[in-house]
Amino acid sequence: MLVVPIVVVLIPAVRFVPPLYAWRVKSHFYRRYGELTALERSVLDDPSEQNYASCAEKLDAIEKDLNKLQMPLAYAEHFYALREHLSYVRSQIAALRRDCESRA
């Protein structure tokens, strides 16, 4: 008698679990992309040697945290794309640093 109402409530609730899980996993990536964007803007706004060092440390920390992340295989594409973008931002910051040093 009590099973029917429980099943009626659980069936719609179970439909929301996969999208909620996907959002939770992707939110890790979105947060890191926000940090990458902020780092890039920071270097463009303040191309000082101290800021370069600070950004390099933050990039290393992001990469370290990313490598610790236990990711389901279904999200490997997002994982590797973020690692590639992290590498891209690192190279852009290094190029900007070299460019500023050559001007000085």
C-alpha positions as CSV (number, residue, x, y, z in Angstrom):
1,M,0.0,0.0,0.0
2,L,2.8,2.4,0.9
3,V,5.0,1.2,-2.0
4,V,2.8,2.8,-4.8
5,P,3.1,6.4,-3.5
6,I,6.9,6.0,-2.9
7,V,7.3,4.7,-6.5
8,V,5.2,7.6,-7.9
9,V,7.5,10.1,-6.1
10,L,10.8,8.3,-6.9
11,I,10.3,7.9,-10.7
12,P,10.2,11.7,-11.4
13,A,13.0,12.2,-8.9
14,V,15.3,9.7,-10.6
15,R,14.9,11.5,-13.9
16,F,16.7,14.5,-12.4
17,V,19.7,12.6,-11.0
18,P,21.7,12.3,-14.3
19,P,21.4,16.0,-15.3
20,L,22.3,17.0,-11.7
21,Y,25.3,14.7,-11.7
22,A,26.5,16.1,-15.1
23,W,26.1,19.7,-13.9
24,R,28.1,18.8,-10.8
25,V,31.0,17.3,-12.8
26,K,31.0,20.1,-15.3
27,S,30.9,22.8,-12.6
28,H,34.5,21.8,-11.7
29,F,35.6,22.6,-15.2
30,Y,33.6,25.8,-15.4
31,R,35.2,27.1,-12.2
32,R,38.7,26.4,-13.6
33,Y,37.9,28.2,-16.8
34,G,36.8,31.2,-14.8
35,E,40.1,31.1,-13.0
36,L,42.0,30.9,-16.3
37,T,40.2,33.8,-17.7
38,A,40.9,35.9,-14.6
39,L,44.6,35.0,-14.8
40,E,44.8,36.0,-18.4
41,R,43.2,39.3,-17.7
42,S,45.4,39.9,-14.7
43,V,48.6,39.5,-16.7
44,L,47.2,41.8,-19.4
45,D,46.3,44.4,-16.9
46,D,49.6,44.2,-14.9
47,P,52.5,42.8,-16.9
48,S,54.9,43.0,-14.0
49,E,57.4,40.3,-13.1
50,Q,55.8,39.8,-9.8
51,N,52.4,39.2,-11.4
52,Y,53.9,36.7,-13.9
53,A,55.4,34.7,-11.0
54,S,52.0,34.8,-9.2
55,C,50.1,33.7,-12.2
56,A,52.6,30.9,-12.9
57,E,52.1,29.6,-9.3
58,K,48.3,29.8,-9.7
59,L,48.5,27.9,-13.0
60,D,50.6,25.2,-11.3
61,A,48.1,25.0,-8.5
62,I,45.2,24.7,-11.0
63,E,47.0,21.9,-12.9
64,K,47.9,20.1,-9.7
65,D,44.2,20.2,-8.5
66,L,43.1,19.1,-12.0
67,N,45.4,16.1,-12.0
68,K,44.0,15.0,-8.6
69,L,40.4,15.2,-9.9
70,Q,38.8,11.8,-10.2
71,M,36.9,12.1,-13.5
72,P,34.5,9.6,-15.1
73,L,35.6,8.5,-18.6
74,A,32.4,10.1,-20.0
75,Y,34.0,13.5,-19.1
76,A,37.5,12.8,-20.3
77,E,37.0,15.2,-23.3
78,H,36.3,18.1,-21.0
79,F,39.2,17.1,-18.8
80,Y,41.7,17.0,-21.6
81,A,40.3,20.2,-23.2
82,L,40.8,22.0,-20.0
83,R,44.4,20.7,-19.7
84,E,45.0,21.9,-23.3
85,H,43.6,25.3,-22.5
86,L,45.6,25.5,-19.4
87,S,48.7,24.9,-21.5
88,Y,47.6,27.5,-24.0
89,V,47.2,30.2,-21.3
90,R,50.6,29.3,-19.8
91,S,52.2,29.7,-23.3
92,Q,50.3,33.0,-23.9
93,I,51.5,34.4,-20.6
94,A,55.1,33.3,-21.3
95,A,54.9,34.9,-24.8
96,L,53.6,38.1,-23.3
97,R,56.4,38.0,-20.7
98,R,59.1,37.6,-23.4
99,D,57.6,40.4,-25.4
100,C,57.6,42.8,-22.4
101,E,61.2,41.8,-21.6
102,S,62.3,42.4,-25.2
103,R,60.8,45.9,-25.1
104,A,62.6,46.8,-21.9
